Amino acid sequence: MLTLDNLTITYERHPAVHHVSGHFDEGSLTALVGPNGAGKSSLIKALAGLLKPSGGHIDRHGLAPSDIAYLPQMTAIDDNFPMSVRDVVLMGHWRRVGAFISLGKAAFTAAYEALRAVGLEGFEKRRFSSLSVGQQQRALFARVMVADCPIILLDEPFSAIDTRTVDDLLALIHRWQGEGRTLIAVLHDMAQIRAHFPQSLLLARRLIAWGPTAEVLSAANLEAARLMGEAWDDHAEPCAGAA
């Protein structure tokens, strides 16, 4: 479904992700794991088409950008924009139909059904900014549902939200995987990853391990990732292979 071939992502030629190769199988559920500054968000943005690789490439095997739903970190969401919950969810249609195309009845029906699925029925006319953090994340998951994409990318989807919301959204993630979608999520909770994510990619700018979670999250691999993260020199010479 997605193949990384010697992928390098740099900022001012200093690598955030360094020479990573591997593939995400169709219908897989993968946790993207690593220490702070490991390049996890950079990688997921590149998968979404929001960052251009400096070296290597991403093969999406014929999929268009509109086939990929991306949910950024909550800190990247401007909740002061005066939009209703319904309008936030309707934005899930935009990558497929465009921002200036009138939406039909089916699009509104899909939005209402998605809000019902995430437990926000009756919240349609509320301002998005008036919701709690957990409710906002439920609405954003409803937007992903409306997008109806075969690939779903989630950047720290459970940060600073309550346990009940986490459990409900995890159930939705498993539902999406059961529908054959490919999901990749940046996560930090190792117990949660071991319980719910069969595959993991452990990154410390360089690839540490990629495969079944029980094997990837071994004590030796986690220690290697920690040491590599601590040893990384942000003032090192620029990557010679970076554009």
Residue pairs with C-beta under 8 A, 6 or more apart in sequence:
1 23
1 24
1 25
1 26
1 27
1 28
1 61
1 63
1 150
1 151
1 182
2 23
2 24
2 47
2 58
2 59
2 60
2 61
2 151
2 182
3 22
3 23
3 24
3 58
3 59
3 61
4 20
4 21
4 22
4 23
4 56
4 58
5 21
5 56
5 57
5 58
5 59
6 19
6 20
6 21
6 55
6 56
6 57
7 17
7 19
7 20
7 21
7 43
7 46
7 53
7 55
7 56
7 57
7 58
8 15
8 17
8 18
8 19
8 20
8 53
8 54
8 55
8 56
8 239
8 241
8 242
9 15
9 16
9 17
9 39
9 42
9 43
9 46
9 51
9 53
9 54
10 16
10 54
10 55
10 238
10 239
10 242
10 243
12 238
13 54
13 238
13 239
13 242
14 234
14 236
14 238
14 239
15 39
15 54
15 205
15 239
15 242
16 39
16 42
16 205
17 39
17 42
17 43
17 46
17 203
17 205
18 39
18 205
18 206
18 239
19 55
19 56
19 206
19 207
19 241
20 43
20 56
20 203
20 206
20 207
21 56
21 207
22 201
22 207
22 210
24 30
24 182
24 184
24 199
25 182
25 199
26 150
26 180
26 182
27 177
27 180
27 181
27 182
28 177
28 182
28 183
28 198
28 199
29 173
29 174
29 177
29 183
29 196
29 197
29 198
29 199
30 183
30 184
30 185
30 197
30 199
30 200
30 201
31 185
31 186
31 187
31 193
31 197
31 199
31 200
31 201
31 213
32 40
32 43
32 44
32 184
32 185
32 186
32 187
32 200
32 201
32 203
33 40
33 186
33 187
33 188
33 190
33 193
33 200
33 201
33 202
33 203
33 216
33 217
33 225
34 40
34 202
34 203
34 204
34 208
34 225
34 229
35 204
35 225
35 226
35 229
35 230
36 229
37 205
37 229
37 232
38 203
38 204
38 205
38 225
38 229
39 203
39 204
39 205
40 155
40 186
40 203
41 73
41 155
41 156
41 186
42 51
43 203
44 70
44 153
44 155
44 184
44 186
45 51
45 70
45 155
46 52
46 53
46 58
47 58
47 68
47 151
47 153
47 184
48 65
48 68
48 70
48 153
49 65
49 68
50 70
54 239
54 241
54 242
54 243
55 239
55 241
55 242
55 243
60 67
60 68
63 150
63 151
65 95
66 95
66 96
66 149
67 149
67 150
67 151
68 149
68 151
68 152
68 153
69 92
69 95
69 144
69 147
69 149
69 151
69 152
69 153
70 153
70 155
71 140
71 141
71 143
71 144
71 152
71 153
71 154
71 155
71 157
72 155
73 155
73 156
73 159
74 133
74 136
74 137
74 156
74 159
74 160
76 155
77 136
77 140
79 128
79 129
79 136
80 129
81 128
81 129
82 127
82 129
83 127
83 128
84 124
84 125
84 126
84 127
84 128
85 115
85 120
85 123
85 124
85 125
85 126
85 127
85 128
85 131
85 139
86 108
86 111
86 112
86 115
86 124
86 125
87 128
88 128
88 139
88 140
88 143
89 111
89 114
89 115
89 139
89 142
89 143
89 146
90 103
90 107
90 108
90 111
90 143
90 146
91 143
92 111
92 114
92 142
92 143
92 144
92 145
92 146
92 147
92 148
93 103
93 107
93 110
93 146
93 147
95 147
96 147
96 148
97 103
97 107
107 146
110 146
110 148
111 124
111 142
111 146
112 121
112 124
114 142
114 143
114 145
114 146
115 121
115 123
115 124
115 139
115 142
117 142
117 145
117 172
118 138
118 139
118 141
118 142
118 145
118 168
118 169
118 172
119 138
119 168
120 135
120 138
120 139
120 142
123 131
123 135
123 139
128 136
128 139
131 139
133 160
133 161
134 161
134 162
134 164
134 165
135 165
137 157
137 158
137 161
137 165
137 169
138 165
138 168
138 169
141 157
141 169
141 172
144 152
144 154
145 172
149 181
150 180
150 181
150 182
151 181
151 182
151 183
151 184
152 176
152 181
152 182
152 183
152 184
153 183
153 184
153 185
154 173
154 183
154 184
154 185
154 186
155 185
155 186
156 186
156 187
156 188
157 169
157 185
157 187
158 166
158 169
158 187
158 189
158 192
161 169
166 192
170 192
170 196
173 183
173 185
173 196
174 196
176 183
177 183
184 201
185 197
187 193
187 197
190 217
193 200
193 213
193 217
194 213
194 214
194 217
197 213
198 212
198 213
199 210
199 211
199 212
199 213
199 216
200 209
200 210
200 211
200 212
200 213
200 216
200 217
201 207
201 209
201 210
201 216
202 208
202 209
202 210
202 216
202 217
202 221
202 222
202 225
203 225
204 224
204 225
204 226
204 228
204 229
204 232
205 228
205 229
205 232
206 228
208 216
208 221
208 224
208 225
208 228
209 215
209 216
209 218
209 221
210 216
